[in-house]
Amino acid sequence: MDSVIRSVFPHIIYNMSTISDNKPLVFAAIGVVVLVIVAAVFVYVIPEKTVEAPSKTVTVKHVKKELPVAKKRATRLPKSQKVKQTSEQTDKPNLELTADEESLLTDEMKAIMAELQDALDDDDGQRVSKIAEKILITQRKLGQDAVPPVVREKAVEALGFFLPGSLADLVGFMADSDPDVLQDVMDKFEEAIDDADLGDRDLAGILTTVAKILTNEDAIDALFFAIETDMRNSIAVETYLDILANGTEEVKAKVWESIQDFTNEDEISTPEDLQKWLDENPDDEDDEEFFSGKDTDDGDDDGDDSADDGDNGEDSTVSDAASVEPAVKNTASASN
């Protein structure tokens, strides 16, 4: 590049001196010099300083696909532990009404509330059940609104104190039109089927019967959770098959998900698959004792529970499917 500039400049200087009187030519000459310099830079300088960027080797890492986490089967609680859970729920409900609530009641409804309170004070579950039945009969004859929601709600609370023996009466309120009353019913239902005094055979009879009318999502979830945690394999399979045949569409919609959770087998999708699984997973030797209901072996641990039952009299007897069935039929007809 230096040699090029030296060879160009003498001619330019000479030409500029000879044409100093012609200014346009001077500016033209300057322009030529600039162009030559720029051209020289592009021709000589840039190629010399251009450094090839080192090629980067891109390493593609193989990402291992994560395997799905296996579903965990619900943990079966020891019966003694479940007894302690239910025996703690012994506080009587408060049936008192506010002044505004009471002012809206007829004399007949006020009398019903007084009867409920007296029966509850006397720990008389049979009287509470009879009053609840009276309320349901009135509703069937005169319509849901014939008994104010507040009275129905207090009746449900009273029945809840005598669960699981009052479960059949509680089922009668499962078609209630008031959302608050219905939610109370479903809450009490969940408590009832989780009661440790229920053996899995009694529980199965109750659940298959109630499954014929259940539509509440929370209650359905509670039903299946009870199967998954409180039944031996053979009784659970029988219960699932019965629900598949006779349950409401809402219950049937969730049955296979529960079956897969119970068996920990995602491939089970037919009754035949379920029966095959049972053949491969028979009941354990200690299942009869574990799932039979109220414990009699741990007298020291559970001694207080018999006293708790005594507080409620003979009315705390566990409900069975036979006692629940009539209530289910009445509820089904009331909801139609």
N, C-alpha and C positions, 0 to 999 in steps of 0.2 A: 504493500500500500504506500510506503514512504517513497518508493521509486516512482510511483504513478504521480504522486503529488509534486515531486521535484520536476518531473518532466512536463507537467501541466503549467505550473506557476510561472516559469520564465516567459512562456508564450503569452500568458494572460497579462503579466506586467508590461510586456512590450506593447501589446495591443492597447492596453489602457493608456499608455503614455502617448501613443500616436493618435488616439481618438478622444483625448481629454476634452476636446471642444464639443464632442457629441455625447451628451449625458445619457440619452436613451441607450446608446450602445454600452455605456459603462454599467448601467444597471442590468443589462442583458448579460454582460460578461459575468457579473457577480452571481446572477441566477444560475449560469452554467456551472460556475465553481461549486455552488451549493449542491446542485444535482449530482455532480461528479463525486463529491464527498459522500453524499447519502448513498449513492450506488456502490461506492467502494466499501462502505460500512456493511451493506447487505451482502456483498460478494465475498469479502475477506474476513470481516470481524465476526459476524454472527455464526457462520459455519465452524469457525475455530473454537468458539466458546460454548457451542451447543453440546450439552452432555446428555447422553441417553439415560433416561431414568431407568434404574434397575427394575427388571420385571419382577412383579410380585407374584408369588405362588399362593394361590388361594386354596386353602385347605377346607374342604367340605366335611364338617363333622357329622357323623351319623347319630341322629338323636333317637335314642331308644324309646319306643312307644311305651307309655306307662300302662301297666295292666290294671283293669278295673279292680277296685277294692272289693273284696268279698263281703257280701252282706253278713252281718252278725245276727245270730239268732238271739232273740230277747232272753235275758237272764231270768231263770226261774228262781224266785226268792224262796228261802226256806219257809215252811208254814208257820213256824214259831215267830219269825220276823213279821210275817203278814198279819198274824194275830195281834201283835203289838201295834201295828199301824191302825187297825180298825178299832181296837179297844180304846185308843186315845180319843176317838171321836164320840164322846159321850155327853157333850154339852147339849142341853135341851134347846130347841129353837125358841125364838121369841115370837109369840103370836100376837103381841099387842099391836093395835092399829093406831094411826094418828087420828086426831080429832076430825080432820078433813075426810080421811078414809071412812071412818065410822059414820060420819054424817050422811054418806051416800048409800048406806046399807038399809035395806028394809028390815022390819022386825024379824022376819024369818031368817034372814042372813045373819043378823046379830045373834040370834039364838043358836045358829050353827057354829058361829065363832066361839060362843060361850061353851058349847058342848065340846068342841075341839080342845079348848084350854083345860077344861075339867078332866078330860080323858088323858091329856098329856101330863097334867099334874099328878094323876093317879097311876101313871105308867101303864095305862090300859091300852095296849095295842089293838085289841079286838074292837074296842069302841071307836078308836080312830079309824080303823078299816071300815066299820059300818057307816060312819059319818062320811067318809070318802065315797063309799058306794052310793050313799044317798045323794051326794052332789052329782055324781056321774049319771045317775038315773034321771035326776032333774034336768040335766043338760040334754040327755037323749030325748026326753019328752018335749022340752020347751026350747031347746037350742043352747048353744055355748054361752050366750050372753045372759041366760037366765040366772046364772051364778056369776057375780062379779069376779074379775081376774084376781083381785086381792084375796078373796076367800079361797079360790082355787090354789093360789100360791101358798097360802098358809096351810092348807090341807096337805099339799105336797111336802112342805117342811115337816109337818107332824109325822107323815108316813116315813120320811127319811130317817127319823129317829128310831124306828122299829125295824129297819132293814137288817138282814135280808128277808125276814119273815113277811114284810109288807110289800114285797116286790110285785106280787100279783095285782095288788091295788094300785101301785104306782104305774104299772103298765097302762091302766085305764086312762091315764092323763097324757099318754104319748101322742094323742091326736089333738091336743089343745091348740086353739087358734091364737092364743096370746104368746108372742115370742119370749117374753120374760118367764112366763109360767113353764113353757116348753123347755127353756134352757135349764130351769131348776129341776125339771123332771129328768133331763138327760144327765145332769150332774149327779143326781141321786142314783140313777141307773148305773153309772160308772162305779160309784161307791159300792153298790150292791153286788155286782158281778166280780168285784175285786175282793170280796169278803173271804177271809181265810177259812170260815166255817163251811164253805161250799166245797164239796168234793167235785172232781171233774165230771163224774157222771151226772150229778144234779145240775151242774153248771151247763153241761152240753144240752140237756133237755130244755133248760130255760133259754139258752141262746138260740137254739134252732127254732123254738117257738116264737121268740121275740123277733127273730130275723124275718118273719113273715110280714111284719108291719113297719120295721125300722126304715126311715128315710133320712134321719138326721145324721150328718157326716161325722160329727164328734162321737155320737153314740155308736155308729158303725165302727169307727176306729177303736173304740173301747171294747167292742165285742170281739174284734179280731185280736186285739192285744191280749184279751183274756184267754183266747184259744192258744195263742203262741206261748204264753207264760204259765198257764195253769192246767194244762192237760198232758197226759201221757200220749204217746204217738198214736195208739190205736183209737182212743176216744177222739182225738183231734181229727183224724182222717174221717171217722164216721160223721163228725160234726160238719166238716167241710162238704162232704158229699150230700148231706141233708140240706145244707144251705144252698148248694148249687141247684138242687131240685126244687126247693120251696121258698127261698128267700126273695125279698123284693129285688127289683132291678138295680136299685142303688147299692144293695148289699152284694149282689152278684158281681157288680162291676169291680169290686175290690178284692174278691175272694182269691183270685190267682196270685195277686201280689202278696197276700198274707201267706198263702201256701208256700210260695217260694222263700219268703222270710223264715217260715217255720222249718222247712226242710233244708234250707240253705242250698237249694238246687234250682237254678234259673231255667233249666230245661223242662221242668214239669209243667205240662199244659193241658193234660187230659185226666179224667178220672182213672184211666188205666195206668198212666204214669204214676199217679198218686198211690194207687194200690201196690204197684211194683215197688215203690219206695218203701212202703210199710213192710212188705215182705223182706226187704233187705235191712230194715231198721225196726225190729220188733221191740216191744216194751222191755225196759230193764226189770230186773228181779225186784227191785225196791220201789217200783213205780206205784204199786197198789197202796203201799203204806204212805208214800210221799203225797199222792194226789187224792187220797180218800176223803179228805175234809179235815174236820177238827182233830187236832192231835190229842191223844190220850196218854202217850208215853212220857211226855215232859211235864209231869204234874207240877214240879216246882216252878217251871218257867211260866206255865199257863194257868196256874191256879187262880189268878185274879180274873181270868176271862169267864169262868163259870159264874163268878159273883156278878160280873157285868151282865151276863145273860139273865141272871136271876132278877136283876133290877127291872128288866122289861117283862118279867113274867113268862108264861108259856108262849106268849105271842112272838118271841124271837125265833121260833122254829123256822128252819130254813125253808124257803119256798121251793117247790119243785115244778116240773113242767105241767103236771096235771092241774095245779092251782093257777098257773099263769095262763093256760090255754083259754079259759072262758073270757078272761080280761082281754086277751089278744083278739078274740072274735068280736067282742063288743067294740073294741077300739077300731078294728078294721071297718066295721059297719058304720061307725060314727064318722070316720074320715071320708067315706064314700058319699 
